[in-house]
């Protein structure tokens, strides 16, 4: 990791820069796959699975039998762990679902919002080396709580045409019934257009590699909504001497092992702490099976010494970290002033891993500085809000004149007339 | 309007189709303007204003003097109308801002969400024939309530280089200080990249013509968020004999006058009502200054007779109208079952105009069927939510084992270690 000692403010924007992903080159491929799946449906889909995943499937649907078998392949302990995680995620996401009471903005003018599920959602769960069954929980639990009617889950098959049993188990636990052995661009294209087997959806969720990311962006231009722009994972740790250096190092490494483009940043006002964290990093990185990946990620990463708390929070808000671990004695100051972050982990006993799996918060979070403008996945992402209004005769008498004046000034006489015709009737009635 | 009598379900998707907007052609122009403003800033901006708006400006900033003068040019009645509208919009949007209380998902594991404003927002207010000062209220009131630090408002100048006083008055009333005489693609490009005069923003809001819409979509591909995909305005009215045909016609016309690509749909289970509405439409359309536009919009529009309430609600949910006026004796059935709509107007005395100006709800709503997946503008759009979690030693002891198991199964040993190192310390302590 690169040490940066008291950087000038003029250099902050450069320090905050993440590696830029270039996806323009992928667009030609993405368009081709989308076009083929649009015109040929399942046939094109099976061809692409054979081409990209090197496996020939006769049926992309995960069968009931496969779901049952998956359950048998997992240890009772792991199943209980998944259940605990699901339970916590469920409790936290349920707590977000309060309806708002009606408001009377003017006497006789009642307005309110109601939450409705997005009826058709598509969940993408990456395959590859790591079977991300935790992502199944993070996507399917809120979809289920929201009441989405049609939940489609796509995940790539391995070379034997199979899906990791923990992914199937988690999906079953969350009540997902439409599970397909399809990954990559072809999965996103299928959920966008629909095929004979896979139904089209209104919104796409979930992480993925650069192909999946490019495909989701393309789907968005076609009118299918997506959860958020994706990018490599990142962690910023802010600590003072109340923190344990070995814990800090373990957290930084848990992020660094994700991929060589992961970014980890450590900020403190104590030089000694930087030295101790560096020592711990070296000690712990050697124990990781993914040591090489972690070391490469650490090369892009920074240990930054700063002067005071004002400077630190200002920098963090500019950086807008996906994950923000905060271990300082004066927590309150930072909690009050943090403006831009995906998820915040407070104190010595709140590792990022907890939020990745089982504390209850969602692990699908905005990266690359997008925490300045996007939330992580929450119930809002799986629902939309409809506004309602009901106006009584008294209400329209109270606000009608104002509407007439404003509509007239905007030159929209039809808008004015819709009010005038009602006011005239009411005034006639009341003068009788 | 076209009468459609009891259409077969197989034809519904076609009936729900909106006119398709082609924006591909605009992309070359949009790219060019973005490139120029990125590299030359204000200089390019002034050139484009001269080119597109036919006006030569020395300063694009609206001065304090101009703001004061705007106020003097408006009647007291109009100013009061704008204040009433602002007040109602404020009350309704404030009511959306409840914080959620912390939840203990497992003993010792506390999670919560906090709302934070998006710090920099850009508001676009169209100019042209109609000075949409109501749009200023709909964008600036929630931005102000959210606490957005940097609110930039762009709106095109007229041929004399001026802005309609009601737009300036509404902006001042909402506390907007950075107002610029810039419209079209060049406004969106300036707020995306920033120039010497206009600061860049994180998210762009507001309606606009096809150029603005294409520019916002392009800005999104560059990483600047936008409020929602835009399209022509639309209204669906569902009524039974409890409704007044003259009111229905006035509402349909208030939507039809927006533009010739506006769409209005009337649904009922009573043929007589269709006949009466047709008669009223013909009578009222003649009184409109925008009669020609309204007549052209009506040509694309439909009066649909349906068999029963189940069929009607199913069709409406498929159509997903931006505005939905509901005037029936059995309101409850439709309120409970409506899934997809931007905003719902209930009863004989709730014209769409009320929501357009002054009831309190937001008039920036999803069109073109996007109500299936997007909300209209509300406080969520001007804020994001950060999740927080704080775990006690007891808490991590309770969930730590599950995290270790799941991380291990996913092959992420660094994630496991971050928990193990803490558990080991705690278990050592407790065994002493």
HADDOCK unambig.tbl for C-alpha pairs under 7 A between the chains (distance, minus, plus):
assign (segid A and resid 78 and name CA) (segid B and resid 405 and name CA) 6.10 0.50 0.50
assign (segid A and resid 78 and name CA) (segid B and resid 406 and name CA) 6.69 0.50 0.50
assign (segid A and resid 81 and name CA) (segid B and resid 402 and name CA) 4.30 0.50 0.50
assign (segid A and resid 81 and name CA) (segid B and resid 405 and name CA) 6.93 0.50 0.50
assign (segid A and resid 81 and name CA) (segid B and resid 406 and name CA) 6.84 0.50 0.50
assign (segid A and resid 88 and name CA) (segid B and resid 105 and name CA) 5.02 0.50 0.50
assign (segid A and resid 88 and name CA) (segid B and resid 106 and name CA) 6.78 0.50 0.50
assign (segid A and resid 91 and name CA) (segid B and resid 105 and name CA) 5.95 0.50 0.50
assign (segid A and resid 92 and name CA) (segid B and resid 103 and name CA) 6.49 0.50 0.50
assign (segid A and resid 92 and name CA) (segid B and resid 105 and name CA) 6.44 0.50 0.50
assign (segid A and resid 92 and name CA) (segid B and resid 111 and name CA) 6.98 0.50 0.50
assign (segid A and resid 103 and name CA) (segid B and resid 92 and name CA) 6.49 0.50 0.50
assign (segid A and resid 105 and name CA) (segid B and resid 88 and name CA) 5.02 0.50 0.50
assign (segid A and resid 105 and name CA) (segid B and resid 91 and name CA) 5.95 0.50 0.50
assign (segid A and resid 105 and name CA) (segid B and resid 92 and name CA) 6.43 0.50 0.50
assign (segid A and resid 105 and name CA) (segid B and resid 359 and name CA) 6.99 0.50 0.50
assign (segid A and resid 105 and name CA) (segid B and resid 360 and name CA) 6.48 0.50 0.50
assign (segid A and resid 106 and name CA) (segid B and resid 88 and name CA) 6.78 0.50 0.50
assign (segid A and resid 109 and name CA) (segid B and resid 359 and name CA) 6.44 0.50 0.50
assign (segid A and resid 111 and name CA) (segid B and resid 92 and name CA) 6.97 0.50 0.50
assign (segid A and resid 111 and name CA) (segid B and resid 361 and name CA) 6.80 0.50 0.50
assign (segid A and resid 116 and name CA) (segid B and resid 339 and name CA) 6.05 0.50 0.50
assign (segid A and resid 118 and name CA) (segid B and resid 372 and name CA) 6.40 0.50 0.50
assign (segid A and resid 118 and name CA) (segid B and resid 373 and name CA) 5.53 0.50 0.50
assign (segid A and resid 130 and name CA) (segid B and resid 410 and name CA) 5.05 0.50 0.50
assign (segid A and resid 130 and name CA) (segid B and resid 411 and name CA) 5.83 0.50 0.50
assign (segid A and resid 131 and name CA) (segid B and resid 410 and name CA) 5.40 0.50 0.50
assign (segid A and resid 132 and name CA) (segid B and resid 410 and name CA) 6.10 0.50 0.50
assign (segid A and resid 202 and name CA) (segid B and resid 373 and name CA) 6.35 0.50 0.50
assign (segid A and resid 247 and name CA) (segid B and resid 418 and name CA) 6.67 0.50 0.50
assign (segid A and resid 250 and name CA) (segid B and resid 414 and name CA) 6.89 0.50 0.50
assign (segid A and resid 250 and name CA) (segid B and resid 417 and name CA) 6.54 0.50 0.50
assign (segid A and resid 250 and name CA) (segid B and resid 418 and name CA) 4.77 0.50 0.50
assign (segid A and resid 251 and name CA) (segid B and resid 418 and name CA) 5.59 0.50 0.50
assign (segid A and resid 253 and name CA) (segid B and resid 414 and name CA) 5.90 0.50 0.50
assign (segid A and resid 254 and name CA) (segid B and resid 414 and name CA) 4.26 0.50 0.50
assign (segid A and resid 254 and name CA) (segid B and resid 415 and name CA) 4.50 0.50 0.50
assign (segid A and resid 254 and name CA) (segid B and resid 418 and name CA) 6.66 0.50 0.50
assign (segid A and resid 257 and name CA) (segid B and resid 414 and name CA) 6.52 0.50 0.50
assign (segid A and resid 288 and name CA) (segid B and resid 413 and name CA) 6.43 0.50 0.50
assign (segid A and resid 288 and name CA) (segid B and resid 414 and name CA) 6.35 0.50 0.50
assign (segid A and resid 339 and name CA) (segid B and resid 116 and name CA) 6.04 0.50 0.50
assign (segid A and resid 341 and name CA) (segid B and resid 386 and name CA) 6.28 0.50 0.50
assign (segid A and resid 342 and name CA) (segid B and resid 386 and name CA) 5.50 0.50 0.50
assign (segid A and resid 342 and name CA) (segid B and resid 387 and name CA) 6.75 0.50 0.50
assign (segid A and resid 343 and name CA) (segid B and resid 386 and name CA) 5.60 0.50 0.50
assign (segid A and resid 343 and name CA) (segid B and resid 387 and name CA) 4.69 0.50 0.50
assign (segid A and resid 343 and name CA) (segid B and resid 388 and name CA) 5.70 0.50 0.50
assign (segid A and resid 344 and name CA) (segid B and resid 387 and name CA) 6.21 0.50 0.50
assign (segid A and resid 344 and name CA) (segid B and resid 388 and name CA) 4.64 0.50 0.50
assign (segid A and resid 344 and name CA) (segid B and resid 389 and name CA) 6.33 0.50 0.50
assign (segid A and resid 345 and name CA) (segid B and resid 388 and name CA) 6.11 0.50 0.50
assign (segid A and resid 345 and name CA) (segid B and resid 389 and name CA) 5.28 0.50 0.50
assign (segid A and resid 345 and name CA) (segid B and resid 390 and name CA) 6.17 0.50 0.50
assign (segid A and resid 346 and name CA) (segid B and resid 389 and name CA) 6.22 0.50 0.50
assign (segid A and resid 346 and name CA) (segid B and resid 390 and name CA) 4.94 0.50 0.50
assign (segid A and resid 347 and name CA) (segid B and resid 390 and name CA) 6.65 0.50 0.50
assign (segid A and resid 349 and name CA) (segid B and resid 391 and name CA) 5.67 0.50 0.50
assign (segid A and resid 349 and name CA) (segid B and resid 392 and name CA) 5.99 0.50 0.50
assign (segid A and resid 349 and name CA) (segid B and resid 393 and name CA) 5.98 0.50 0.50
assign (segid A and resid 349 and name CA) (segid B and resid 396 and name CA) 6.50 0.50 0.50
assign (segid A and resid 349 and name CA) (segid B and resid 422 and name CA) 6.89 0.50 0.50
assign (segid A and resid 350 and name CA) (segid B and resid 390 and name CA) 5.95 0.50 0.50
assign (segid A and resid 350 and name CA) (segid B and resid 391 and name CA) 5.12 0.50 0.50
assign (segid A and resid 351 and name CA) (segid B and resid 418 and name CA) 6.36 0.50 0.50
assign (segid A and resid 351 and name CA) (segid B and resid 419 and name CA) 6.70 0.50 0.50
assign (segid A and resid 353 and name CA) (segid B and resid 415 and name CA) 5.43 0.50 0.50
assign (segid A and resid 353 and name CA) (segid B and resid 418 and name CA) 6.92 0.50 0.50
assign (segid A and resid 354 and name CA) (segid B and resid 403 and name CA) 6.61 0.50 0.50
assign (segid A and resid 357 and name CA) (segid B and resid 403 and name CA) 6.06 0.50 0.50
assign (segid A and resid 358 and name CA) (segid B and resid 403 and name CA) 6.42 0.50 0.50
assign (segid A and resid 359 and name CA) (segid B and resid 105 and name CA) 6.99 0.50 0.50
assign (segid A and resid 359 and name CA) (segid B and resid 109 and name CA) 6.44 0.50 0.50
assign (segid A and resid 360 and name CA) (segid B and resid 105 and name CA) 6.49 0.50 0.50
assign (segid A and resid 361 and name CA) (segid B and resid 111 and name CA) 6.80 0.50 0.50
assign (segid A and resid 361 and name CA) (segid B and resid 387 and name CA) 6.71 0.50 0.50
assign (segid A and resid 372 and name CA) (segid B and resid 118 and name CA) 6.42 0.50 0.50
assign (segid A and resid 373 and name CA) (segid B and resid 118 and name CA) 5.55 0.50 0.50
assign (segid A and resid 373 and name CA) (segid B and resid 202 and name CA) 6.33 0.50 0.50
assign (segid A and resid 373 and name CA) (segid B and resid 203 and name CA) 6.99 0.50 0.50
assign (segid A and resid 373 and name CA) (segid B and resid 384 and name CA) 6.26 0.50 0.50
assign (segid A and resid 374 and name CA) (segid B and resid 384 and name CA) 5.65 0.50 0.50
assign (segid A and resid 375 and name CA) (segid B and resid 384 and name CA) 4.85 0.50 0.50
assign (segid A and resid 375 and name CA) (segid B and resid 385 and name CA) 5.06 0.50 0.50
assign (segid A and resid 375 and name CA) (segid B and resid 386 and name CA) 6.39 0.50 0.50
assign (segid A and resid 384 and name CA) (segid B and resid 373 and name CA) 6.25 0.50 0.50
assign (segid A and resid 384 and name CA) (segid B and resid 374 and name CA) 5.65 0.50 0.50
assign (segid A and resid 384 and name CA) (segid B and resid 375 and name CA) 4.85 0.50 0.50
assign (segid A and resid 385 and name CA) (segid B and resid 375 and name CA) 5.05 0.50 0.50
assign (segid A and resid 386 and name CA) (segid B and resid 341 and name CA) 6.30 0.50 0.50
assign (segid A and resid 386 and name CA) (segid B and resid 342 and name CA) 5.51 0.50 0.50
assign (segid A and resid 386 and name CA) (segid B and resid 343 and name CA) 5.60 0.50 0.50
assign (segid A and resid 386 and name CA) (segid B and resid 375 and name CA) 6.39 0.50 0.50
assign (segid A and resid 387 and name CA) (segid B and resid 342 and name CA) 6.75 0.50 0.50
assign (segid A and resid 387 and name CA) (segid B and resid 343 and name CA) 4.70 0.50 0.50
assign (segid A and resid 387 and name CA) (segid B and resid 344 and name CA) 6.21 0.50 0.50
assign (segid A and resid 387 and name CA) (segid B and resid 361 and name CA) 6.73 0.50 0.50
assign (segid A and resid 388 and name CA) (segid B and resid 343 and name CA) 5.71 0.50 0.50
assign (segid A and resid 388 and name CA) (segid B and resid 344 and name CA) 4.63 0.50 0.50
assign (segid A and resid 388 and name CA) (segid B and resid 345 and name CA) 6.11 0.50 0.50
assign (segid A and resid 389 and name CA) (segid B and resid 344 and name CA) 6.32 0.50 0.50
assign (segid A and resid 389 and name CA) (segid B and resid 345 and name CA) 5.27 0.50 0.50
assign (segid A and resid 389 and name CA) (segid B and resid 346 and name CA) 6.24 0.50 0.50
assign (segid A and resid 390 and name CA) (segid B and resid 345 and name CA) 6.16 0.50 0.50
assign (segid A and resid 390 and name CA) (segid B and resid 346 and name CA) 4.94 0.50 0.50
assign (segid A and resid 390 and name CA) (segid B and resid 347 and name CA) 6.63 0.50 0.50
assign (segid A and resid 390 and name CA) (segid B and resid 350 and name CA) 5.95 0.50 0.50
assign (segid A and resid 391 and name CA) (segid B and resid 349 and name CA) 5.69 0.50 0.50
assign (segid A and resid 391 and name CA) (segid B and resid 350 and name CA) 5.13 0.50 0.50
assign (segid A and resid 392 and name CA) (segid B and resid 349 and name CA) 6.01 0.50 0.50
assign (segid A and resid 393 and name CA) (segid B and resid 349 and name CA) 5.99 0.50 0.50
assign (segid A and resid 396 and name CA) (segid B and resid 349 and name CA) 6.51 0.50 0.50
assign (segid A and resid 402 and name CA) (segid B and resid 81 and name CA) 4.32 0.50 0.50
assign (segid A and resid 403 and name CA) (segid B and resid 354 and name CA) 6.61 0.50 0.50
assign (segid A and resid 403 and name CA) (segid B and resid 357 and name CA) 6.06 0.50 0.50
assign (segid A and resid 403 and name CA) (segid B and resid 358 and name CA) 6.42 0.50 0.50
assign (segid A and resid 405 and name CA) (segid B and resid 78 and name CA) 6.10 0.50 0.50
assign (segid A and resid 405 and name CA) (segid B and resid 81 and name CA) 6.95 0.50 0.50
assign (segid A and resid 406 and name CA) (segid B and resid 78 and name CA) 6.70 0.50 0.50
assign (segid A and resid 406 and name CA) (segid B and resid 81 and name CA) 6.86 0.50 0.50
assign (segid A and resid 410 and name CA) (segid B and resid 130 and name CA) 5.05 0.50 0.50
assign (segid A and resid 410 and name CA) (segid B and resid 131 and name CA) 5.41 0.50 0.50
assign (segid A and resid 410 and name CA) (segid B and resid 132 and name CA) 6.12 0.50 0.50
assign (segid A and resid 411 and name CA) (segid B and resid 130 and name CA) 5.83 0.50 0.50
assign (segid A and resid 413 and name CA) (segid B and resid 288 and name CA) 6.43 0.50 0.50
assign (segid A and resid 414 and name CA) (segid B and resid 250 and name CA) 6.89 0.50 0.50
assign (segid A and resid 414 and name CA) (segid B and resid 253 and name CA) 5.89 0.50 0.50
assign (segid A and resid 414 and name CA) (segid B and resid 254 and name CA) 4.25 0.50 0.50
assign (segid A and resid 414 and name CA) (segid B and resid 257 and name CA) 6.51 0.50 0.50
assign (segid A and resid 414 and name CA) (segid B and resid 288 and name CA) 6.36 0.50 0.50
assign (segid A and resid 415 and name CA) (segid B and resid 254 and name CA) 4.50 0.50 0.50
assign (segid A and resid 415 and name CA) (segid B and resid 353 and name CA) 5.43 0.50 0.50
assign (segid A and resid 417 and name CA) (segid B and resid 250 and name CA) 6.55 0.50 0.50
assign (segid A and resid 418 and name CA) (segid B and resid 247 and name CA) 6.66 0.50 0.50
assign (segid A and resid 418 and name CA) (segid B and resid 250 and name CA) 4.77 0.50 0.50
assign (segid A and resid 418 and name CA) (segid B and resid 251 and name CA) 5.59 0.50 0.50
assign (segid A and resid 418 and name CA) (segid B and resid 254 and name CA) 6.66 0.50 0.50
assign (segid A and resid 418 and name CA) (segid B and resid 351 and name CA) 6.35 0.50 0.50
assign (segid A and resid 418 and name CA) (segid B and resid 353 and name CA) 6.94 0.50 0.50
assign (segid A and resid 419 and name CA) (segid B and resid 351 and name CA) 6.72 0.50 0.50
assign (segid A and resid 421 and name CA) (segid B and resid 247 and name CA) 6.99 0.50 0.50
assign (segid A and resid 422 and name CA) (segid B and resid 349 and name CA) 6.86 0.50 0.50
